[in-house]
Amino acid sequence: MQKEHDILSLEAEIVSILKNVYDPEIPVNIYDLGLIYDIETDDQNRVKITMTLTAPNCPVADVLPNEIRDKVSAIPGVSQVDIDLVFDPPWDHSMMSEEAMLELGML
């Protein structure tokens, strides 16, 4: 039970970190923008983040995954961070949170 609590706590901390990473072209954090498809953690504190970008030719394709890896790796106890950058399914506006849509004037 404690391990499950620790994993959930780690995942919550990762989400908090991701909500402070912004796409430089859109004034919304990458989590609310819908760029994070999945966060997996295991009992050895290895983290796998499946994410996408707003477009395959996005100018931050090299920078953003490395920024995420660096910030999540800095969480105490995290032993490994793997970023899986995917484009299927392709990102679209429907993946944004209501908060992001409101921020961008889309609601």
Residue, then its C-alpha position, 0 to 999 in steps of 0.5 A: m500500500q505504501k509503494e502505491h502511495d509513493i508512486l501516486s505521490l511521485e506522479a502528482e509531483i511530476v504533474s506539478i513540474l510539467k504544469n510549470v513547463y511552457d510551450p514557448e509559442i503558446p502561453v499555456n503549460i504543456y500539461d494543460l495544453g494536452l501534450i502529455y499523453d501518459i506518465e508511468t512510474d514504477d517502484q524503482n522510481r523510473v519515469k516514462i513520459t509519453m508526449t507529443l508536440t503541437a506539430p511534428n516540425c515544431p521548433v522546440a522538438d529538440v529542446l522541450p523533451n530535454e527540458i522535461r527530462d532535466k526537470v523531472s530528473a531533478i525530483p529527489g528519488v527519481s532514478q531514470v527519466d525516459i521521454d517517448l515523443v510520439f505523433d500518433p495520435p496527432w495533437d489537436h485543440s480538443m486535447m487541451s484542458e478547459e482551463a487552457m481553452l479559457e486562457l486562450g479565449m477558445l471558450 
